[in-house]
């Protein structure tokens, strides 16, 4: 067993929830099999930069490994409406 797997197992025994901040799915291609024992994954998507096709491909890669996509976090969303007006709407 690899050191990170031992660390993850220990963290699971101690904590109810363990979150890992991993590199983008596309960069994990050579190591993807190492992450097959994760319970699920949240995809972080950069607003106005990530293409739908790339997000769907990442989701498919996770599903092929048996990792359940739990949801999406939309990151760096721009607010085009002034804050003072946004709160009045």
C-alpha positions as CSV (number, residue, x, y, z in Angstrom):
1,X,0.0,0.0,0.0
2,X,1.3,3.4,-0.9
3,X,2.0,6.0,1.8
4,X,-0.9,8.3,0.6
5,X,-3.3,5.4,0.8
6,X,-2.3,4.7,4.3
7,X,-2.7,8.3,5.2
8,X,-6.2,8.4,3.6
9,X,-7.2,5.3,5.5
10,X,-6.1,6.8,8.8
11,X,-7.9,10.0,8.0
12,X,-11.1,8.1,7.3
13,X,-10.8,6.4,10.7
14,X,-10.4,9.7,12.5
15,X,-12.7,12.0,10.6
16,X,-16.3,11.8,9.2
17,X,-15.4,13.7,6.0
18,X,-12.1,13.8,4.2
19,X,-11.6,16.2,1.3
20,X,-8.6,16.1,-1.1
21,X,-7.6,19.0,-3.3
22,X,-6.3,17.2,-6.4
23,X,-5.0,18.5,-9.8
24,X,-7.3,18.7,-12.7
25,X,-8.7,15.3,-13.9
26,X,-6.9,15.7,-17.3
27,X,-3.5,15.9,-15.5
28,X,-4.2,12.7,-13.5
29,X,-4.4,10.4,-16.5
30,X,-1.3,8.4,-15.6
31,X,-2.3,8.2,-11.9
32,X,-6.1,7.8,-12.3
33,X,-6.1,4.2,-11.2
34,X,-4.7,5.3,-7.8
35,X,-7.8,7.3,-7.1
36,X,-10.3,4.5,-7.7
37,X,-11.0,4.1,-3.9
38,X,-12.4,7.6,-3.5
39,X,-16.1,7.8,-2.5
40,X,-16.9,10.7,-4.8
41,X,-15.6,13.9,-6.4
42,X,-16.6,17.5,-6.7
43,X,-15.6,19.1,-10.0
44,X,-14.4,22.7,-9.8
45,X,-15.1,24.5,-13.0
46,X,-13.8,28.0,-13.8
47,X,-16.6,30.2,-15.0
48,X,-16.4,31.5,-18.6
49,X,-13.2,29.5,-19.2
50,X,-14.0,25.8,-19.0
51,X,-15.7,24.3,-22.0
52,X,-18.8,22.1,-21.5
53,X,-17.1,19.3,-23.5
54,X,-14.1,19.3,-21.2
55,X,-16.3,19.2,-18.1
56,X,-18.3,16.3,-19.5
57,X,-15.1,14.4,-20.4
58,X,-13.8,14.9,-16.8
59,X,-17.1,13.6,-15.5
60,X,-16.9,10.6,-17.8
61,X,-13.3,9.8,-16.7
62,X,-14.4,9.8,-13.0
63,X,-17.4,7.5,-13.7
64,X,-15.2,5.1,-15.6
65,X,-13.0,4.8,-12.5
66,X,-16.0,4.2,-10.3
67,X,-15.8,7.6,-8.7
68,X,-19.2,9.2,-8.3
69,X,-19.4,12.9,-9.4
70,X,-21.1,14.5,-6.5
71,X,-21.5,18.0,-8.0
72,X,-19.9,21.0,-9.5
73,X,-18.4,24.1,-7.9
74,X,-18.5,27.1,-10.2
75,X,-15.3,29.1,-9.5
76,X,-14.4,32.7,-10.4
77,X,-17.9,33.8,-11.5
78,X,-17.9,37.4,-12.6
79,X,-20.7,39.6,-11.4
80,X,-21.7,42.0,-14.2
81,X,-24.4,43.7,-12.1
82,X,-23.1,46.3,-9.5
83,X,-23.2,44.9,-6.0
84,X,-25.6,47.7,-4.7
85,X,-28.1,46.8,-7.5
86,X,-27.6,43.1,-7.2
87,X,-28.8,43.1,-3.6
88,X,-31.9,45.1,-4.5
89,X,-33.0,42.6,-7.2
